[in-house]
Amino acid sequence: MLAGLVPYGPAKSRIVAARKSAYLTGFRRLLKVLSRTSCLTALSALWLGACHPRLVMPDLQGPFEGRQWPEEPDEAHVRHVGSLVLPHQSLARPIAVACAEGRVAVADPLAGAAFVLDLDRKRWRLVRPPRGAERSTPTGVGLLSDGTLLIVDAQRRELQSLPPKKGRRAIPLLQDSELVRPTAIEMLNDSEAVLVDTGGHQLYLVNIAEGSMQSIGPGRGLVGEGFNFPVDAAPSEDGSLYVSDGLNAVIQRLSNDSVSLVAGGVGLGGPALIRPKGLAVDTAGRLHVVDAGMQHVQVYGADGSLAGRYGGPGPGEGSLALPAGICIESNLVYVADSLNRRVQVYSLVDLED
């Protein structure tokens, strides 16, 4: 076309169409690049989630025929059910999970957000940090029976909440100068929870209604004396607390401010733990311990004896890569499979209806 002439008719339509196609192609390439950038994962999830809210998940009703532990021909104690996956790889580094009433909450510090997965409706939503938050690092989550979400923000050193049907932006619930680096929360009931301050080597009993807390336990110490960078806690059947003691590499029991060894520890007897992370207790009273170093879940009886293990390293069916958080509802176990960017689901065969 000669310079200075203005296209019209069919020629103009073809030029406009070509420009639109070029813009659309460039925009798609830009989105592809942004989706690979961890700092913008949350932004991508916000935009894409509005268009594709469906949750990719397995059938949770059973019967389950997936990979089993121990392996055949032995009788199965645990079976792999499947994986919870968000569209467009919206999960960047899930490290904590909580489950209650058909919902699973996930904390993802790399995405800078928490997610709530509604398993009954196969929907999911992203929870934004409080207004004015320059950066959010959610490392722990809890769920109340009414659907209220609790979020532990390590960066802001606070506990946040989001009541049901109150939008998608969390609000500060508790912020205390005593907190150094809070990382996890474990619900005791709808009014109380245990907050784990990894950086401060301390556990706190939180009154959710009042937004207050008080320290429990001895603080920092060696095995049998205290905690060294605790990372999670779980209530036992007798009312005491199991504590995942990170740098001591053991599981300890906290009862009336006294601490005793339950499992793990090099040279302390029993199977060693390398990097104990999340804890959960099933309805049979067994303790499930996520070991990020061994990349599997170890199961202990009430007496601390090893009852079994499941998982194992890798990206395949039922395998784990740097697992962290764990929760159990009924017979289903949910594990935050961090590097595989998913939540793995297992079934406890002896607890199936």
Buried (B, 14 or more C-beta within 10 A) or exposed (E): EEEEEEEEEEEEEEEEEEEEEEEEEEEEEEBEEBBEEEEBBBBBBBEBBEEEBEBEBBEBEBEBEBBBBEEEEEEBBBBBBBBBBBBBBBBBBBBBBBBBEEBBBBBBBBBBBBBBBBBEEEEBBBBBBBEEBEEBBBBBBBBBEEBBBBBBBBBBBBBBBBEEEEEEEBEBBBBBEEBEBBBBBBBBEBEEBBBBBBEBBBBBBBEBEEBEBEBBBBBBBEBBBBBBBBBBBBBBEEEBBBBBBBBBBBBBBBBEEEBEBBBBBEEBEBBBBEBBBBBBBBEBEBBBBBBBEBBBBBBBBBEBEEBBBBBBBEEEEBBBBBBBBBBBBBBBBBBBBBBBBBBBBBBBBEBEE
